[in-house]
Amino acid sequence: MNQKAHISFTLNGEQTEVAFAPHKTLLEVLREDLSLTGTKHGCELGECGTCTVLVDGKSILSCLMLGLDAEGREVMSIEGMAENGKLHPLQDTFADTGAAQSGYCSPGFLLAAKELIEKSPKPSRDEIKEALSGNLCRCTGYIKIYEAVELAAARMRGEEMELPRASLYGIE
């Protein structure tokens, strides 16, 4: 017998209902049952961070959470980050600083950084490193990613900041 689980939750600000095989992870439900492919399959072991989404405002690894556990929760995937057709400041700064190379890891970094800035509007470099430590990138050095988060946080506070050009060479 092919039984399906049925859940209701808020996804990217909209009430959503979905039916799926009860053994599926939230990652699989998002990608396969809701066709939201911005959340990436990575290691599926909770080690790379490419599947990061926000659940009730906290970053979680969707490959480690059962879809059933999203019942009644508020989930944000990368598709929900832009508002009213306008990119989130983090998305803009990732583009402005060249923080995204292939972009495969970017959704996870962006959502983890969003959680950080909401908690700490003026994060230190060490706070940024800690908040993003569960996300791996194989293409860039991490300096441009850290700078993108610093720049977005500054813009969100209504400030501008200059980025050091030393980062072009991966030097802090």
N, C-alpha and C positions, 0 to 999 in steps of 0.2 A: 504494500500500500504506500502511495506517495503522498504523505501528509505534508501540509504547508503550515508554517507559522504565520500569523498575522499580527503585525504591530502597527501602532500609531505613534508618531513622534514629530517634533518640529525639525525640519531640515532646511537650512539656509533661510530661516524666517517664515517658512510656510508649513502649515500642517500637512503631514504626509502619512499615507497608509501604504503598506507594502506586504506582500505575501512571498515567502521564500522557504527553502529547505531549512529546517531548524538548526542544522549543524553549521550553517554559514557564518563567517565572520562579518563584522560590520564592513570591512573592506570589500568583501565579495558582494554584499548586499548593495553597497553604493555603486560599484562598478557594473555588476552583472544584472541586478534586478532594477536599479534606478537609472542606469546608463550615465552615471556621473564618473567619467574616467579620468578626471583631474587628479584624484587620489591614486597614487601609484602603487603597484605591486613591487616590492623590493625583495627583501630576504624572507619575508613571512615568518620571521623568528623574533621580531621585536628588536632587532639590532641596528637597523639602518635609518629609520625615521621617515622614509619616503611616503609612508601611509598615514602620517600624522593628520588628524582632524581635531576639531575642538568639540568636546562633549560637555555641556553645561559650562562653557567658557574655559575648560582646562584641556590642554593638549594631551591626546591619548594616541596610542598606536592602534589603528583600526584593525590591523592583522591579528591583534591579541584579544580583541573584544568581540564577543558573540553578537550577532545582529539582534538577537532576542533582548540583549541588555540595553538596547537603545529605546525600548518601550518607554514612552512618556518623557523622554529626555529631549534636550535641545542640541542638535548636531549641526556643526558648520563644516562644510568641505570647502576646498579652494574655490569652487564655483559660487559660493556665497560671499566671498570676500569683497568683491566690487559692489558698489551700491548705486542704484539709479543710473547705470551705464557708465559710472566713473570708477576707475581703478582706485583701490586703496593706496594710501601714500607708500606703504611698503612695496606694493607691486610697482609703483612708479620708480622708487629708488633702486630697486633691483635692476630695472632696465637702465636707469640713468648711470649707475656705477659699474655696469657690466658684471654684476654679482652672479648672474645666471649664465652658464655656458650652455650645456645641453638642455637645462631646464628640468630634467627629470626629478631632481631632488627639491626643486624650488617650492612646490606646494607645501611640503612638510616644513621647510624652513620658514616660509611665510606665515603659516598658521602658528608655529611655535613662537615666532617673533611677535605676532599680534597679541598672543596671550601675555608675553613679557611686557610689552609697551602699555597694555591696559592695566597691568599691576604696578608697573614702575615707569612712569612717563619720561624719566630721564635716567635710563639705565647706564651703568658704567660698562666699560669694555669687558670687565670680568663677569658682570651679571649677564651680558649678552653671550659670552662664551659658555657660561654655565647653562643658560636657558636653551642654547642650541646644541649642547654637547651630545644629545641623543640623535642628531641628524648628521648623516655622512654625505660628503660630496666627493666624487671621484674626479671632477673636471677642474675645479678652481682651487686656489689656496683659499683659506677661509677669510682672509683679510677683507676682501671686497664685500663679502656677505656681512661681516661685522660693521663695515662702514655704511652699507646700505641701511642697516637697522638703526645705526646712530643718526644718519641723515633723515630717515623717516620720522624718528622720534622727535628730532629738532623741528622738522616741518609741522608735525602734529602739535607741537607746543607754540607754533607761530614764529619760530626762529629759523634763520638760515645758518649754515655752517659750511666751511670750506673743508674739503677732504684732502688729506695729505697725498701727494703724488708719489710718495715712496712706495705706496701700496701697489703701484704698477709692477714693482719688482718683488712683491711678496715680503717686504720688510716692514716691521712694525716700528 
